[in-house]
Amino acid sequence: MCFNMNVSLLMLLPGFQLLLMFGVGAEKQEVAGSPEDPSTRLRGLWRLHMRDTLLKGKGSGPHPMRGGVKQQLLYCRVGIGYHLQILPSGSVGGVHKPTEHCWLKVFAMKHGVVGVRGVKSGLYLCLSAEGLPYGAEKFSDECLLKENLEENHYNTYSSLSHPDIYLALSHKGALRRGNSVGRHQSCTHFLPRRTG
């Protein structure tokens, strides 16, 4: 326990050094009339340092996930209702009764942008330029999804790389092309359901 605390404190030390180092420079910028607020710049540098430190601490794995991410289901209210699943083959679809392939980890990348990973398959949910979801082993730009909370308290997930492409299921639980649907259609509405 004591060893872990010492390691954590050592990991924070470079961040404090950054604050001290750039604190003096920030005062000089303010005198020079720079429009950027020095405290905002320092907070940004601190966040970048902490992000890099956390990612290095997790090793050089193929994914950007951090600890503390809860498992959940994504329930689409279309038809009789379907839970999104990512199969080991890379295919994505919906099933009415949840299976082991329906458990997902949704993790934040930045404000309003998330990644989704299948717990069992280990694959990341991605949206192609053609509007079709697929599971991928490696995290890429196509795996970055904009998460929007809609007025009905359901979420929509659209591609950050390919604007106006949404994650969508049909009335039978099959995939729908994300470039043929909109955010106000029920086929694009997903409700996160977490474990107890």
C-alpha positions in Angstrom: 0.0 0.0 0.0 2.8 2.4 1.0 4.8 1.4 -2.1 1.8 2.2 -4.4 1.4 5.6 -2.8 5.1 6.4 -3.3 4.9 5.3 -7.0 1.7 7.5 -7.5 3.5 10.5 -5.9 6.5 10.0 -8.2 4.2 9.9 -11.2 2.7 13.2 -10.2 6.1 14.9 -9.7 6.8 15.8 -13.4 3.4 17.5 -13.4 4.3 19.7 -10.5 7.6 20.5 -12.3 5.6 21.6 -15.3 3.5 23.9 -13.2 6.6 25.5 -11.7 8.4 25.7 -15.0 5.5 27.3 -16.9 4.2 29.4 -14.1 7.0 31.9 -14.6 6.6 31.9 -18.3 2.9 32.5 -17.9 3.5 35.7 -16.0 5.8 36.9 -18.8 3.1 36.2 -21.4 0.5 38.2 -19.4 2.8 41.2 -19.3 3.4 40.9 -23.0 -0.3 41.1 -23.6 -1.0 37.6 -24.7 -4.8 37.0 -25.1 -4.5 33.4 -23.6 -5.3 33.2 -19.9 -2.2 31.7 -18.1 -4.2 29.6 -15.7 -6.1 28.0 -18.6 -2.8 27.2 -20.3 -1.4 25.6 -17.1 -4.6 23.6 -16.6 -4.3 22.3 -20.2 -0.7 21.3 -19.8 -1.5 19.6 -16.5 -4.4 17.6 -18.2 -2.1 16.6 -21.0 0.6 15.4 -18.6 -1.9 13.4 -16.5 -3.4 11.8 -19.6 0.0 10.8 -20.9 1.1 9.5 -17.4 -2.1 7.4 -17.1 -1.7 6.0 -20.6 1.9 5.1 -20.0 1.0 3.4 -16.7 -1.4 1.1 -18.5 1.2 -0.1 -20.9 1.3 0.1 -24.7 -1.8 -1.9 -25.4 -3.9 -1.6 -28.5 -6.6 0.5 -26.8 -7.0 3.9 -25.1 -9.3 2.6 -22.3 -8.6 3.6 -18.7 -9.6 1.8 -15.5 -13.0 2.3 -13.8 -15.1 1.9 -16.9 -18.4 0.2 -16.1 -19.9 -2.6 -18.2 -23.2 -1.8 -19.7 -25.8 -2.8 -22.3 -26.9 -0.5 -25.1 -30.6 -1.0 -25.7 -32.2 0.2 -28.9 -35.9 0.9 -28.7 -36.7 0.1 -32.3 -39.2 -2.8 -33.0 -39.5 -5.2 -30.0 -36.3 -3.7 -28.6 -32.8 -4.9 -29.2 -29.5 -5.0 -27.3 -26.4 -4.1 -29.4 -23.8 -6.9 -29.6 -20.3 -7.1 -31.1 -19.4 -10.7 -32.1 -15.8 -12.1 -32.2 -16.1 -12.2 -36.0 -16.4 -8.4 -36.1 -20.1 -8.4 -37.1 -22.4 -6.0 -35.2 -26.1 -6.4 -34.7 -28.9 -6.6 -32.2 -30.6 -9.3 -30.1 -33.7 -9.1 -28.1 -32.4 -11.1 -25.1 -28.9 -10.0 -24.0 -26.0 -12.4 -24.6 -22.5 -12.4 -23.3 -21.5 -10.4 -26.5 -23.9 -7.6 -25.5 -21.8 -6.4 -22.6 -19.9 -3.3 -23.6 -17.5 -0.8 -22.1 -18.2 2.8 -23.2 -15.3 5.1 -22.3 -14.8 8.8 -22.8 -12.1 10.1 -25.1 -12.9 13.8 -24.7 -16.1 15.7 -23.9 -18.9 14.3 -26.0 -16.7 11.7 -27.7 -16.6 8.0 -26.7 -15.3 4.7 -27.7 -17.1 1.4 -27.3 -15.5 -2.0 -26.7 -17.1 -5.4 -26.5 -16.2 -7.1 -23.2 -16.3 -10.6 -24.5 -15.1 -10.1 -28.1 -12.5 -7.4 -27.2 -13.4 -5.6 -30.4 -14.0 -1.8 -30.8 -17.2 -0.5 -32.4 -16.4 1.5 -35.5 -18.5 3.2 -38.2 -17.3 2.9 -41.8 -17.6 5.7 -44.4 -20.3 3.6 -46.0 -22.3 3.8 -42.8 -21.9 0.3 -41.6 -20.8 -0.6 -38.0 -18.1 -3.2 -37.5 -15.9 -4.6 -34.8 -12.1 -3.9 -35.0 -9.2 -5.2 -33.0 -7.3 -1.9 -33.1 -8.7 1.5 -32.1 -8.8 4.0 -35.0 -10.5 7.3 -36.0 -13.5 5.3 -37.2 -14.0 4.1 -33.6 -14.5 7.7 -32.3 -18.2 8.2 -31.7 -20.1 11.4 -30.8 -22.5 10.6 -28.0 -25.5 12.9 -27.8 -28.2 12.8 -25.1 -31.5 13.3 -26.9 -34.7 15.0 -25.5 -36.2 11.5 -24.7 -33.2 10.6 -22.6 -31.8 8.1 -25.1 -28.4 8.5 -26.6 -27.4 8.7 -30.3 -24.0 7.6 -31.5 -22.6 9.2 -34.7 -19.2 8.9 -36.4 -16.7 11.7 -35.6 -14.7 10.9 -38.8 -17.8 10.6 -41.1 -20.3 13.3 -40.3 -24.1 12.4 -40.4 -23.5 8.6 -40.0 -25.3 7.1 -37.1 -25.3 3.8 -35.3 -28.7 2.2 -36.2 -30.6 -1.1 -36.0 -33.6 -2.2 -38.0 -37.0 -3.4 -36.7 -35.6 -6.9 -36.8 -32.4 -6.1 -35.0 -30.2 -6.1 -38.2 -27.9 -3.2 -39.0 -29.1 -0.2 -40.9 -26.8 2.0 -43.0 -26.0 4.9 -40.8 -26.0 7.4 -43.7 -29.7 6.6 -44.4 -31.1 7.6 -41.0 -31.2 10.6 -38.7 -30.9 11.4 -35.1 -34.6 11.8 -34.5 -35.5 8.2 -35.7 -36.0 5.5 -33.0 -33.6 3.2 -34.8 -30.7 5.4 -33.7 -31.8 5.8 -30.1 -29.9 3.7 -27.5 -30.4 3.5 -23.7 -27.4 2.6 -21.6 -28.2 -0.1 -19.1 -25.6 -0.7 -16.4 -25.1 -3.6 -14.1 -26.3 -3.4 -10.5 
